């Protein structure tokens, strides 16, 4: 081996703020991993892909793809103490990959901040009695509105537009509408009409943007103001906030799981999630979606891991951090999924529909199915508040680190801004707020869905392939071993090296 091969690439390091405690960095990484996708996308993907069958490819891709990528990003982030762009100074040709990761995170932060605004809107409406999405006869309702009340355990009594009592067979379609027909008359649930005609005031399509929804504008402004002040005091304060935003959803999920398990039909919901339908494993779409969610939930190739780990203590064990994150994340994801499926199981029981009928999209699950479900629980206002507080804290866990990536990118490019953090954050937050405003229009939901569809998974898979190939074959495993030995005294395990060099890039290229 030549001296050049053994030569360690160095990057000039300035003093960088570190986490107050080693655990802070782990919690921040886990906080992002257990983010909005846990309740927004995971239950939907399970329902869509045969319940427990989806867990098989999901766990496979967490081990074979997410873990190696996560480990690589933690190593280079902690060693070079830089954000997603400047961390590639040791391989300047790849700085474009860093800018791409930062751009993906920025796009993601903007539309997840819109999610948070919707959660906030529902949170404010949770204090009304009755819940505004539980009744018809409101100004936004149509003559097809169906107001539901429990009728024993054999279906539902419904009232169309709050006037004529009828018996209805309610079906949840794959488009996410709780709708059906009553004596040949098309009907839609009160929750669906609240979401579409009150919260969104939805337009006819993407080509009809409509006007700004000012209540959503106000919620979005509150969202950005709150996150600005949370990030203003720096990493040490943010590290303490993450404890709250990470632990609170777990506590609320536990409460919902315990209470939901005592409801009739909850067992059917739990079995639906756990019991696999092996026939679904033949579907390529299922494997692609499992791979996409495994990468999405861990935040790989978005600059999250290397940005958070760049504030680690220099001697932190990167292998241990990656292993903890990739074990805890699926466990918490499944745990939170179980809490949601107990409620869905009870809802299926009282409405008389099959669990397969809950294959609605993630947004409709969060804003149509779950609000409908809490109306069937005792003290629905309390449960609604708990559900949307949980959703908001999960949203903070994903949106705040994504915005922090932008501030890290700017501070690395313009170091003087580091001394004026208030200005640095304003340079991130003001453009982000302005670019998020189109989502607050009446046609904003169409634009957001389009952006989510094309920006969430395809670029992440591509970046993951490039990362593995560059770090394993261009930079070389030997140099990576030098980094890990210098930091915490151990080389990369052989099995992980094999995954990084061959298995991970190969699987991602096949899935892409």
Secondary structure, 3 states (H helix, E strand, C coil): CCHHHHCCCCCCCCCCCCCCCHHHHHHHHHHHHCCCHHHHCHHHHHHHCCECHHHHHHHHHHHHHHHHHHHHHHHHHHHHCCCCCHHHHHHHHHHHHHHHHHHHHHHHHHHHHHHHHHHHHHHHHCCCCCCCCCCCCCCCCCCCEEEEEECCCCCEEEEECCCEEEECEEEECCCCCEEEEECCEEEEEHHHHHHHHHHCCCCCCCCCCCCECHHHHHHHHHHHHHHHHHHHCCHHHHHHHHHHHHHHHHHHHHHHHHHHHCCCCHHHHHHHHHCECHHHHHCHHHHHHHHHHHHHHHCCCCCHHHHHHCCCCCCCCHHHHHHHHHHHHHHHHHHHHHHHHHHHHHHHHHHCCCHHHHCCCHHHHHHHHHHHHHCCCCCHHHHHHHHHHHHHHHHHHHHHHHHHHHHHHHHHHCHHHHHCHHHHHHHHHHHHHHHHHHHHECCHHHHHHHHHHHHCCHHHHHHHHHHHHHHHHHHHHHHHHHHHHHHHCCCCCHHHHHHHHHHHHHHHHHHC
